[in-house]
Amino acid sequence: MEYSIYFVRHGQTILNRYNRMQGWCDSPLTEKGIQDGHLAGKRLAEIKFDHAFHSDTTRATKTCQYILEENQFGQNQTTSTVPEFREEGYGYFEGADSAQAWYMIGAAHECKSFKEIIKNYSIEAAKDFAKEADPFHEAENNEEFWERINRGFAQLQSIAKDGDKMLVVSHGTTIRSIVGKFGKEFDITVGPQNGSVTKLTIKDDEIKVNYYGQVDLDAQY
């Protein structure tokens, strides 16, 4: 059996605009964020989705709505919530200035930024470092994160049929982490833009990343 998953990062939010940590906390889409959703819909306008999912955040729910408004098959498309594909949980660092938070998280490991942590260690280590630096230790570590994400993939697998195309509106670090695990040829030190598309093909038990963070309207989707 083979099917495809189109992961879309939600549109820009207020916290994105101000470069704040936004994991399990939420904030509304900006005007640009609404446009991001509609642009993502135009990129995917000709794809007939057999299923449409979004995480349990308002930003993902709204983005999914705008995508389907632009899709030529989306008028009667029903959507479902898959909480497992929400963003990484940052615990104490939720809402903090991103640059400052990652400096605090990486300092003990001689890294000054999220990019440095990924480059010098890994995106998996970044999660473990975040939980370690969190004074409440409530940030998700890598094991906790992947236990949740794997449940999400298992849920999709349980309903998938051969040839299905699935839309999943998710989040930047979640998408980066998935690509980092299954598409090691891609550079995840650069995050996916708001509204960008990342395609996965699942054949039997093998997950392949077809492309990552694609935004060109003229590209093949």
BELRA-V611362 format. One record per helix or strand of 2 or more residues. SS is the DSSP state (H for helix, E for strand). FROM is the first residue (numbers start at 1). TO is the last residue. If there is no record, write none. Layout:
BEGIN
ss:from:to
SS:FROM:TO
SS:FROM:TO
END
This chain:
BEGIN
ss:from:to
E:2:9
H:14:17
H:31:43
E:51:54
H:58:70
E:80:81
H:83:85
H:91:93
H:98:109
H:114:120
H:123:133
H:142:159
E:165:170
H:172:182
E:197:203
E:206:214
END
